[in-house]
Amino acid sequence: MSTFMKLNLRQWERTFVFICTVIGVTCFSTPVLAQGAAFTILTPENQQRIEWAVWRYAVDKPLLMETIRWFREATRNSKEAAAVAQLSRLEFMKAQLEVDKNTRIQLFEQCVAIADRSLALNPNDVSGLFWKAAAMGKMAEDSGIVNALKMLRPMEEMLLKVVALDEEYENAGGHRALGRMYHKLPGFPISFGSNAKALMHLKRAHALFPKDIITRAFYAEVLFDEGKKEEARKHADFVLATPIEEEDALEFAAYVDIALTIVKKTGGSDIKLSVTGSIH
């Protein structure tokens, strides 16, 4: 999440707390609705509320769960594809917190089902495509190689569609996910992995969002595997030098580990990243 967005969320949090103080639990049970003919569930106020719950999902599960309950009700009979897709996104965050593998798979299956609702309303809804692919990717990690192989081509098709429709969505999330997929999959004839394709997508993601930690970590790993160690080290150093807020610590832990591995392989010292983001 960008610094600008976080500042906006911080400002919104103060406003939100004040509103809650004034009207009590009503703010948790009644969605903010647009006025007039241009009805939409995704008003700026509702979108900010979703963004706040998503950002803090790892450190404030009660807030996430309350937001999910509120938005489930708000989208129960909705014909707004983008709004339904945001529910899939919220459910995705909940699934990521689940420690039991079988339960986690079921929760990601629910994410896919909700995303399918969105795509039934609009097959070109970028958020529906992206969060369905993301949930399928998580299911693939937990479901074993046979089930994973069945999901990979559909995931690729959805992510390529995301890139074609809006390559900047989720900080170039389509490019980033494709880059990771192409890098980690074996090549022909086993699968369709390709470091050349991985580099193409990650280079583009980096060009669009040069400060994105996830992209820099993935990019560093591919560059290292391609023998470009100095360039890989620059990206790894950037990841480790970037302060990480408490809300992001859980999500970013894996990307920090990638960067640490690159640093160690390129002759770096045994540095560690604290939860508050300082290097020692």
Buried (B, 14 or more C-beta within 10 A) or exposed (E): BEEEEBEBBEEBEEEBEEEEEEEEEEBBEEBBEBEEEEEBBBBEBBBBBBBBBBBBBBBBBEBBBBBBEBBEEBBEEBEBBBBBBBBBBBBBBBBBBBEEEEEBBEBBBBBBEBBBBBBEBBEEBBBBBBBBBBBBBBBBEEBEEEEBBEBBEEBBEBBBBBBEBBBBBBBBBBBBBBBBBBBEBEEEEEBBBBBEBBBBBBBBBBEBBEEBBBBBBBBBBBBBBBEBBEBBBBBBBBBBEBEBBEBBBBBBEEBBEBBBBBBEEBEBEEEEBEEEBEEE
